[in-house]
Amino acid sequence: MTKRLFTILLFLLAIATRGLCQQISYIEETKNWYYVYNEQGKRIGGLSRSSVGELKGWGSDFFVSKRYSFYYICDAIERVVELAEDSKMSLTEGS
């Protein structure tokens, strides 16, 4: 699990340092959509709840969602960076 998390962090850092990723200021949740906004308040993306499932959290350049037994780690412009099956990786509060 440590190796997997380290790989994910390296990949996210590589994206951020190359300037390929916009910064996430906040994510607005509506009934059917998640809208991603940058620090200027401009909407930079949107994802349907049916495609990514439940939003678990976000950082400045990525967000995490869970759909069925899979976690999706996506960048600010909604590219899936990593996909992890629930049985292989546990994301729990306080970890």
C-alpha positions in Angstrom: 0.0 0.0 0.0 2.9 2.4 0.8 4.4 1.8 -2.6 1.1 2.5 -4.3 0.5 5.8 -2.4 4.1 6.8 -3.1 3.6 6.2 -6.9 0.4 8.2 -6.8 2.1 11.1 -5.0 5.0 11.1 -7.5 2.6 11.2 -10.5 0.6 14.0 -9.0 3.8 16.0 -8.3 5.0 15.5 -11.8 1.7 16.8 -13.2 1.8 19.8 -10.9 5.4 20.8 -11.6 4.9 20.6 -15.4 2.0 23.0 -15.2 -0.5 20.6 -16.7 -2.9 20.9 -13.9 -5.0 23.9 -12.8 -5.5 24.6 -9.1 -8.7 23.5 -7.4 -10.2 26.1 -5.1 -13.5 24.4 -4.4 -15.9 21.8 -5.7 -19.6 22.6 -5.8 -22.0 19.7 -5.3 -25.4 19.7 -6.9 -28.0 17.0 -7.2 -26.4 15.4 -10.3 -23.1 17.2 -10.8 -19.8 18.2 -9.2 -18.5 21.5 -10.6 -14.7 22.3 -10.2 -13.6 25.9 -9.7 -10.2 27.5 -9.7 -8.9 30.2 -7.3 -10.4 33.0 -9.4 -13.9 31.4 -9.0 -14.0 30.3 -12.7 -15.6 26.9 -13.4 -12.8 24.7 -14.9 -14.7 21.5 -15.1 -17.8 19.4 -14.2 -18.4 15.8 -13.6 -21.7 13.9 -13.3 -22.3 12.0 -10.1 -23.2 9.0 -12.1 -19.7 8.8 -13.7 -17.5 9.3 -10.6 -19.7 8.4 -7.7 -19.4 10.0 -4.2 -16.9 12.8 -3.7 -14.5 11.9 -0.9 -12.3 14.9 -0.8 -9.8 17.1 -2.8 -6.5 18.9 -2.6 -5.2 21.8 -4.6 -4.6 19.8 -7.8 -6.6 16.5 -7.5 -9.8 15.1 -6.1 -10.8 11.6 -4.9 -14.2 9.9 -5.5 -15.6 6.5 -4.9 -17.9 4.6 -7.2 -19.0 1.1 -6.2 -15.8 -0.5 -5.0 -13.3 1.7 -6.8 -11.6 4.9 -5.8 -10.9 7.4 -8.6 -8.1 10.0 -8.2 -8.5 12.7 -10.8 -6.7 15.9 -11.6 -8.4 19.3 -11.9 -9.3 18.9 -15.5 -10.9 15.5 -14.8 -8.3 13.1 -16.2 -8.3 9.9 -14.2 -4.9 9.7 -12.6 -5.3 6.4 -10.7 -7.9 3.8 -10.1 -7.8 1.6 -7.0 -10.0 -1.2 -6.0 -11.4 -1.0 -2.5 -10.0 -4.4 -1.5 -6.4 -3.2 -2.4 -6.4 0.2 -0.9 -8.2 1.6 2.1 -9.0 5.3 2.4 -10.4 5.9 5.8 -10.8 9.0 7.9 -7.8 9.5 10.3 -5.4 7.5 8.2 
